[in-house]
Amino acid sequence: MIGLISATAAGAAARDRLAAAWPERTRVYEGPVGDAVRAAFAECEQLVCFLATGAVVRLVAPLLGDKASDPGVVCVDEGGRFAVSLVGGHGGGANELAGEVGELLGAMPVVTTATDAVGLPGLDTLGFPVEGDVAAVSRALLDGEPVALAAELAWPLPALKVTAEGARTVRVTDRLVAPAEGEVVLRPPSLVVGVGASRGAPVEEVLGLVRDALRDAGLSARSVAELATVDAKAGEPGIVEAAARLGVPVVTHSAEELAAVEVPNPSDAPLAAVGTPSVAEAAALATGGELLVPKRKSERADGLPAMATCAVVRRPARGRLAVVGLGPGARDLLTPRAKAELRRASVLVGLDQYVDQIRDLLRPGTVILESGLGAEEERARTAVAEARKGQAVALIGSGDAGVYAMASPALAEASDDIEVVGVPGVTAALAAAAILGAPLGHDHVSISLSDLHTPWEVIERRVRAAAEADIVVTFYNPRSRGRDWQLPKALAILAEHREPATPVGVVRNASRPDESSRLTSLGSLDPATVDMMTVVTVGNTATRDIAGRMVTPRGYRWQDGSLEDAK
């Protein structure tokens, strides 16, 4: 919950805008400001104070305890110009909150955390536990000192400026080791603990068994990703509470699924009770991995039979491939999700001219693998290969990565040994349509006229089908120096079914500085004025030119130049 505190009418107005935008996330604190801040500090994960920074500093200073548990505090000035991350930049999420508040209120986020200021990821913001001297290692990274990466597990980390050797070290491990001097240990969520329990098994017995098994195997409880069990035990209180205390979810599998998992220690008892010869080992191994701790039973001080079993598996490290659509070119049409994925990546793969568009958004230390036109399949293979090494990879394409771009060749190469994330982008057809007016207001189709990968016979058949169906058509890759006859041929096919006056929109370099557009007609378009940077949109028989805008009616029909509801 985010506590909102204000002292003046101007502050209250901005406060109420946040409250209206985030009704489920926020709570307004009324009354004397000091009392409101103290109450919100005790009850909320974050605070937004519409007060002077000096006042907020004095109010929260006596309340500060530990940066790992203190709420994040953002301060917004009376004029609504700045959203200052004041306390808890990383641990309390104030840096991110300042950005969200700034975006909503039109204020400039002010973040002074050193790593954020220079584009380095905070070692305590990577999404899993961290131990050791975070401040010293972060300072070394900031100062450009050599910091070694000792990755015992291949895990998809964001870009870090690391070397093979250094006086400071970032270690990635799930082993139960204490950080050495000048070392930070990152605990990836690599361990799955399978758990079986009799009805009514006490949480102390379940939790004690899990902790003992991990400790005896030299494994860190902070790397446990989940407790896994059979569906029939999904609500078993001892398992549910043990997972809550470990801070991990309970993941369940059907008895049929577990019965199909080969395990070293099957038993008749769980087979009779829940329909599978193994619960702990099979649940831990259900999604693959290396069995580190075979089935182990709890030991009871009262000498009664054990009520819990567990097994521990190290799941395979999976690299991450984000296929990112950059939009048509304008920076403000690059989505926030795309920006986040670019900053999350340690390896970027893309066409050189697209890399140039977003190079400034990449974190220091990002490995850039760029190539020229015509190497799409090779880029896809490279991106997948880097992800299989355990890297966090971003493969970029213009527009939407799934529309005549990199998603298709990448997914053709990928398999389930890596995580694949698709990040949508604004397509060229949509960008051009917004410039032209509303040409895609009804059914429409996009067709690429490039026959480099598709035989012309197939393309022609699709164009003819769109013409006969009276569908608005957007042509990608309409004409190049080596392909100058396909567009005239496609337009001729459409002309068999549409009048010469049918509106046609031509947009070149949509959203870029040298953008140009014009509205012409099917009978007047000169194909020689079109190139590969152009999108051509041909209307259907209902499309009209209205005040210089290309409009295709949605659910209506034209009569005497006006629209009449078709219903």
C-alpha positions in Angstrom: 0.0 0.0 0.0 1.2 3.5 -0.8 0.4 6.2 1.8 -0.5 9.7 0.4 0.1 12.8 2.6 -0.4 16.4 1.8 -0.6 19.7 3.7 -2.0 22.3 1.2 -4.8 22.5 -1.4 -2.3 22.2 -4.3 -0.8 19.2 -2.7 -4.2 17.7 -2.0 -5.2 18.1 -5.7 -2.1 16.2 -6.9 -2.6 13.7 -4.1 -6.2 13.1 -5.2 -5.1 12.5 -8.8 -2.8 9.7 -7.6 -5.5 8.3 -5.4 -8.0 8.3 -8.3 -5.5 6.6 -10.7 -4.4 4.0 -8.2 -7.4 3.3 -6.0 -6.3 -0.2 -5.1 -2.7 0.8 -4.4 -3.1 4.0 -2.3 -4.5 5.2 1.0 -5.0 8.9 1.8 -3.9 10.0 5.3 -5.7 13.0 6.6 -5.1 15.1 9.8 -2.0 16.7 11.1 0.9 16.1 8.8 3.2 14.7 11.5 0.7 12.2 12.7 -0.2 11.2 9.1 3.5 10.6 8.2 4.1 8.5 11.3 0.9 6.4 10.7 1.7 5.9 7.0 5.4 5.0 7.8 4.2 2.3 10.1 1.5 0.9 7.9 2.6 1.3 4.3 5.3 -0.1 2.0 5.7 3.3 0.4 4.8 6.9 1.0 4.3 9.9 -1.4 4.5 13.1 0.5 3.3 16.3 -1.2 5.5 18.5 1.0 8.9 20.3 1.0 11.8 17.9 1.1 13.1 19.5 4.3 9.9 18.9 6.1 9.7 15.3 5.0 13.4 14.7 6.1 12.6 16.1 9.6 9.4 14.0 9.8 10.8 10.7 8.7 14.3 10.9 10.3 13.3 9.7 13.7 11.4 6.8 12.1 14.2 5.4 10.1 15.4 1.9 11.1 16.9 -0.3 8.4 17.0 0.3 4.7 16.0 -3.3 4.1 12.7 -2.7 5.9 12.0 1.0 5.8 9.3 2.1 3.3 10.3 4.0 0.2 9.5 7.7 0.4 8.9 10.0 -2.6 8.5 13.7 -2.1 6.6 15.9 -4.6 6.9 19.6 -4.6 4.0 22.1 -4.4 4.3 22.9 -8.0 4.2 19.3 -9.1 7.5 19.7 -11.0 9.6 17.1 -9.4 9.1 13.6 -7.8 12.1 13.1 -5.6 13.2 9.6 -4.5 14.1 10.5 -0.9 14.4 7.3 1.1 14.5 3.6 0.1 15.6 4.1 -3.5 16.3 0.4 -4.0 15.0 -1.5 -1.0 11.9 0.5 -0.7 11.3 0.9 -4.4 11.3 4.7 -4.2 13.3 5.1 -7.4 10.7 3.2 -9.5 7.9 4.9 -7.6 9.3 8.3 -8.4 9.2 7.4 -12.1 5.6 6.2 -11.9 4.5 9.3 -10.0 6.4 11.5 -12.4 4.8 9.9 -15.4 1.3 10.3 -14.0 1.6 13.8 -12.7 3.9 15.1 -15.4 6.7 15.7 -12.9 10.4 15.0 -13.5 11.7 12.0 -11.4 14.7 12.9 -9.4 16.9 9.8 -8.5 20.3 10.3 -6.9 21.1 6.6 -6.2 24.6 6.3 -7.7 24.1 3.1 -9.7 20.8 4.3 -11.2 22.3 7.7 -12.0 24.9 6.1 -14.3 22.8 3.3 -15.6 24.3 0.4 -13.6 21.9 -2.2 -12.1 21.8 -2.1 -8.4 23.2 -5.4 -7.0 20.3 -5.4 -4.5 17.7 -4.9 -7.2 18.2 -8.0 -9.4 15.2 -9.8 -8.1 16.8 -12.3 -5.7 18.6 -12.3 -2.4 22.0 -10.7 -2.1 24.6 -11.1 0.7 27.9 -9.4 1.4 29.4 -6.0 1.1 27.0 -4.6 -1.5 28.2 -1.0 -1.0 31.9 -1.8 -1.5 31.3 -3.9 -4.6 28.9 -1.3 -6.1 31.4 1.4 -5.4 34.0 -0.5 -7.3 31.7 -1.0 -10.2 30.9 2.7 -10.2 34.6 3.7 -10.1 35.5 1.4 -12.9 37.6 -0.9 -10.8 38.0 -4.6 -11.9 35.2 -6.7 -10.4 35.2 -10.4 -11.2 32.1 -12.4 -11.9 32.2 -15.9 -10.4 29.1 -17.6 -11.7 28.8 -21.1 -10.4 25.4 -21.2 -12.0 24.6 -19.7 -15.4 21.8 -17.3 -14.7 20.4 -14.5 -16.9 21.7 -11.3 -15.2 21.5 -7.8 -16.6 24.7 -6.2 -17.9 27.4 -5.8 -15.3 30.8 -4.2 -15.9 32.7 -7.3 -14.8 36.1 -8.9 -15.7 37.7 -12.3 -15.3 39.7 -11.2 -12.3 39.4 -8.4 -9.7 39.9 -7.4 -6.1 36.1 -7.5 -5.7 33.8 -10.3 -6.7 30.2 -10.9 -7.6 29.5 -14.6 -6.9 26.4 -16.4 -8.2 25.7 -19.5 -6.2 23.1 -21.5 -4.3 25.7 -23.1 -2.1 25.7 -22.3 1.6 28.8 -20.2 1.6 29.5 -17.0 3.5 30.7 -14.0 1.4 34.4 -13.4 1.5 35.8 -9.9 2.1 35.1 -7.7 -0.9 32.5 -10.2 -2.2 28.8 -10.1 -3.0 26.9 -13.3 -3.2 23.8 -13.4 -5.4 21.3 -16.2 -4.6 19.4 -17.2 -7.7 16.1 -19.1 -7.3 17.6 -22.4 -8.5 16.3 -24.9 -5.9 13.0 -26.8 -5.9 12.1 -28.6 -2.8 9.6 -31.4 -3.2 7.5 -32.0 0.0 5.2 -34.8 1.1 3.3 -34.6 4.3 0.7 -36.7 6.2 -2.5 -34.9 7.1 -2.0 -32.6 10.0 1.8 -32.5 9.8 3.0 -29.6 12.0 4.7 -26.7 10.2 7.6 -27.0 12.5 8.2 -30.6 11.3 7.9 -29.7 7.6 10.0 -26.6 7.9 12.6 -28.2 10.1 13.0 -31.1 7.7 13.5 -28.7 4.7 16.0 -26.5 6.5 18.0 -29.5 7.8 18.1 -31.1 4.3 19.4 -27.9 2.8 21.9 -27.3 5.5 23.3 -30.8 5.4 23.6 -30.6 1.6 25.4 -27.3 1.8 22.6 -25.4 0.1 21.2 -22.0 0.9 17.5 -21.7 1.8 17.6 -18.3 0.1 17.9 -20.0 -3.3 14.7 -22.0 -2.8 12.3 -21.0 -5.6 9.3 -23.1 -4.6 7.9 -26.0 -2.5 6.4 -28.6 -4.8 3.9 -31.3 -3.9 0.9 -33.2 -5.2 -2.5 -31.6 -5.9 -4.0 -33.4 -3.0 -1.7 -31.6 -0.6 -2.2 -28.1 -2.0 -4.0 -26.9 1.1 -2.1 -28.9 3.7 -1.5 -26.3 6.5 2.0 -27.5 7.4 3.2 -27.2 3.8 1.4 -23.9 3.1 2.8 -22.3 6.3 6.3 -23.6 5.7 6.3 -22.1 2.2 5.0 -18.8 3.7 7.9 -18.7 6.2 10.4 -19.4 3.4 8.8 -16.7 1.3 8.1 -19.0 -1.7 5.0 -20.3 -3.4 3.5 -23.8 -3.2 3.5 -25.4 -6.7 1.3 -28.5 -7.2 1.2 -31.4 -9.7 -1.4 -34.0 -10.4 -0.9 -37.5 -9.1 -0.9 -38.8 -12.7 1.9 -36.4 -13.7 4.0 -37.4 -10.7 3.5 -41.1 -11.2 5.1 -40.6 -14.7 8.3 -39.2 -13.2 11.1 -41.7 -12.7 12.5 -41.5 -9.1 15.1 -43.5 -7.2 13.0 -44.1 -4.1 9.3 -45.0 -5.0 7.1 -46.2 -2.2 3.8 -48.0 -1.8 2.6 -45.7 1.0 2.0 -42.5 -1.2 0.7 -44.7 -4.0 -2.1 -45.9 -1.7 -2.7 -42.5 -0.2 -2.6 -40.1 -3.1 -2.2 -42.2 -6.3 1.6 -41.8 -7.0 4.5 -43.8 -5.8 6.5 -40.7 -5.1 5.5 -37.2 -3.9 8.7 -35.4 -2.7 11.1 -36.7 -5.3 8.7 -36.7 -8.2 7.4 -33.2 -7.4 10.9 -31.8 -7.1 11.9 -33.5 -10.4 8.6 -32.7 -12.3 10.1 -29.9 -14.3 13.6 -31.4 -14.7 16.9 -30.8 -12.9 19.5 -32.5 -10.9 18.5 -34.4 -7.7 20.8 -33.1 -5.0 19.0 -34.5 -1.9 17.1 -37.8 -2.4 13.9 -38.4 -0.4 14.5 -37.7 3.3 12.1 -38.2 6.2 11.6 -36.0 9.2 12.7 -37.1 12.6 10.4 -36.6 15.5 11.6 -36.1 19.1 8.7 -38.1 20.4 9.7 -41.2 18.5 6.5 -41.3 16.5 6.5 -42.0 12.7 7.7 -39.3 10.4 4.9 -37.1 9.0 7.0 -35.3 6.3 9.3 -36.1 3.5 11.4 -33.8 1.2 13.8 -33.9 -1.7 15.8 -31.1 -3.3 16.5 -30.6 -7.0 18.6 -27.9 -8.7 16.6 -26.9 -11.7 18.3 -26.3 -15.0 19.4 -22.7 -15.4 17.4 -21.2 -18.3 18.7 -18.3 -20.3 16.2 -15.6 -21.3 15.4 -14.3 -24.8 13.3 -11.2 -25.1 12.2 -10.5 -28.7 11.6 -6.8 -28.6 9.7 -4.6 -31.0 11.2 -1.1 -31.2 8.2 0.6 -32.9 8.4 2.6 -36.1 11.3 4.8 -35.0 10.2 7.7 -32.8 11.5 7.3 -29.2 8.1 8.2 -27.7 6.6 5.2 -29.5 9.1 2.8 -27.9 7.0 1.2 -25.1 8.1 1.2 -21.5 8.2 -2.6 -21.5 10.6 -2.5 -24.4 12.8 -0.1 -22.6 12.8 -2.2 -19.5 13.8 -5.3 -21.5 16.7 -3.4 -23.2 18.0 -2.5 -19.8 17.5 -6.0 -18.4 19.6 -7.6 -21.2 23.3 -8.4 -20.9 23.5 -9.3 -24.6 21.8 -7.3 -27.4 21.4 -8.8 -30.9 20.1 -6.7 -33.8 20.4 -5.0 -37.2 23.1 -2.3 -36.9 20.7 0.5 -37.9 18.2 -0.5 -35.2 21.0 -0.8 -32.6 21.9 2.8 -33.3 18.4 3.9 -32.5 18.5 2.6 -28.9 22.2 2.4 -28.1 21.9 5.1 -25.4 19.3 3.1 -23.5 21.6 0.1 -22.9 23.4 -0.4 -19.6 27.2 -0.1 -19.5 28.7 -3.5 -20.1 26.0 -4.7 -22.5 27.5 -7.0 -25.2 26.3 -5.8 -28.6 26.2 -8.3 -31.5 25.1 -6.3 -34.5 25.0 -7.1 -38.2 23.9 -5.7 -41.5 20.9 -6.3 -43.8 20.1 -9.8 -44.9 21.3 -11.7 -41.9 18.0 -12.3 -40.1 18.4 -16.0 -39.7 21.9 -15.7 -38.5 20.9 -13.0 -35.9 18.1 -15.3 -34.7 20.5 -18.2 -34.3 23.0 -16.0 -32.5 20.4 -14.7 -30.0 19.1 -18.2 -29.2 22.7 -19.5 -28.8 23.5 -16.7 -26.4 20.4 -17.4 -24.4 21.3 -21.1 -24.2 24.5 -20.0 -22.4 22.4 -18.6 -19.6 22.5 -15.0 -20.8 19.7 -12.4 -20.7 19.4 -11.6 -24.4 17.4 -9.0 -26.2 16.8 -9.6 -29.9 15.4 -6.4 -31.5 13.4 -5.6 -34.6 11.5 -2.6 -35.8 7.8 -2.1 -35.4 6.4 -5.2 -33.8 8.9 -8.0 -33.6 6.3 -10.5 -34.6 5.2 -8.7 -37.8 7.7 -9.3 -40.7 10.5 -9.2 -38.1 12.6 -11.3 -35.8 10.2 -13.2 -33.7 9.4 -15.8 -36.3 13.0 -16.8 -37.1 13.9 -16.7 -33.4 11.1 -19.0 -32.3 11.9 -21.4 -35.1 15.3 -21.8 -33.5 14.3 -21.8 -29.9 13.3 -24.7 -27.7 12.0 -25.1 -24.2 15.5 -24.9 -22.7 15.3 -21.1 -22.7 12.6 -18.6 -21.6 11.2 -16.6 -24.4 9.4 -13.3 -23.9 7.7 -11.3 -26.6 7.6 -7.6 -26.3 5.0 -6.0 -28.6 5.7 -2.8 -30.5 3.8 -0.3 -32.7 3.8 -1.7 -36.2 4.5 0.3 -39.3 0.9 -0.3 -40.5 -0.4 1.2 -37.3 2.0 4.2 -37.3 1.1 4.9 -40.9 -2.6 4.6 -40.3 -2.5 7.1 -37.4 -0.8 9.6 -39.7 -3.3 9.0 -42.6 -6.4 9.1 -40.4 -8.4 5.9 -39.8 -7.9 3.7 -42.9 -8.0 0.5 -40.8 -11.3 1.2 -39.2 -12.7 -2.1 -40.5 -11.3 -5.4 -41.6 -7.8 -5.1 -43.0 -4.8 -7.2 -44.0 -1.0 -6.7 -44.2 0.8 -8.2 -47.2 4.6 -8.1 -47.8 5.4 -7.7 -51.5 8.9 -9.0 -51.0 9.4 -12.4 -52.8 12.8 -13.1 -51.2 11.2 -15.6 -48.8 7.7 -16.1 -50.3 7.1 -17.1 -53.9 5.3 -14.5 -56.0 2.6 -16.9 -56.8 1.6 -17.1 -53.1 1.8 -13.3 -52.7 -0.4 -12.8 -55.8 -3.0 -15.3 -54.6 -3.2 -13.4 -51.2 -3.5 -10.0 -52.9 -6.3 -11.4 -55.2 -8.1 -12.8 -52.2 -8.0 -9.5 -50.4 -9.2 -7.7 -53.5 -12.1 -10.0 -53.9 -13.0 -9.8 -50.2 -13.0 -6.0 -50.3 -10.5 -5.8 -47.5 -8.3 -2.7 -46.8 -4.7 -3.7 -47.7 -1.4 -2.4 -46.2 1.6 -3.3 -48.4 5.0 -3.8 -46.6 8.2 -3.9 -48.6 6.4 -2.5 -51.6 9.3 -1.7 -53.9 13.1 -1.8 -54.0 15.7 -1.1 -56.7 15.8 -4.8 -57.5 12.0 -5.4 -57.2 10.2 -2.7 -59.2 7.3 -4.7 -60.8 5.5 -6.3 -57.8 3.7 -3.1 -56.6 2.3 -2.2 -60.0 1.1 -5.8 -60.4 -0.6 -5.8 -56.9 -2.3 -2.5 -57.6 -3.6 -3.8 -60.9 -5.1 -6.8 -59.1 -6.9 -4.5 -56.7 -8.0 -2.2 -59.5 -10.0 -5.2 -60.9 -12.3 -4.9 -57.9 -12.1 -1.2 -56.9 -12.7 2.1 -58.5 -9.7 4.3 -59.6 -10.8 6.9 -57.0 -10.3 4.5 -54.1 -8.1 6.3 -51.5 -4.5 5.2 -51.1 -2.3 6.4 -48.3 1.5 6.5 -48.8 3.7 7.1 -45.7 7.5 7.1 -45.7 9.6 6.8 -42.5 6.5 7.0 -40.3 7.3 8.8 -37.0 10.9 9.5 -37.9 12.3 13.0 -38.4 12.1 12.8 -42.2 8.5 11.4 -42.2 6.4 12.2 -45.3 2.9 11.2 -46.2 0.3 11.9 -48.9 -3.2 10.8 -49.8 -3.7 9.8 -53.4 -5.9 7.3 -55.3 -5.6 3.9 -56.8 -5.7 5.3 -60.3 -3.2 8.1 -59.6 -0.5 6.4 -57.5 2.9 6.3 -59.2 4.8 3.2 -58.0 8.1 4.9 -58.8 7.6 7.3 -55.8 7.6 4.3 -53.4 10.5 2.6 -51.8 11.3 0.1 -49.0 10.9 2.7 -46.3 7.3 3.3 -47.4 4.0 1.7 -46.3 1.2 1.8 -48.9 -2.4 1.4 -47.6 -5.2 0.9 -50.2 -8.7 1.4 -49.0 -11.8 -0.8 -49.7 -14.9 0.3 -51.6 -16.2 2.1 -48.5 -13.0 4.1 -47.7 -13.3 7.9 -48.3 -11.2 11.0 -48.2 -12.7 13.2 -45.5 -11.0 16.6 -45.1 -7.8 15.1 -46.3 -8.0 12.1 -44.0 -8.3 8.5 -45.1 -11.3 7.0 -43.3 -12.8 3.5 -43.5 -16.1 3.3 -41.7 -16.6 0.8 -39.0 -19.9 -1.0 -39.0 -21.5 1.7 -41.2 -22.4 2.2 -44.9 -22.1 5.2 -47.1 -25.1 6.9 -48.6 -24.9 10.1 -50.6 -21.6 11.0 -49.0 -22.9 10.6 -45.4 -22.7 7.8 -42.9 -25.8 5.8 -42.0 -25.9 3.3 -39.1 -26.0 -0.1 -40.8 -28.0 -1.5 -37.9 
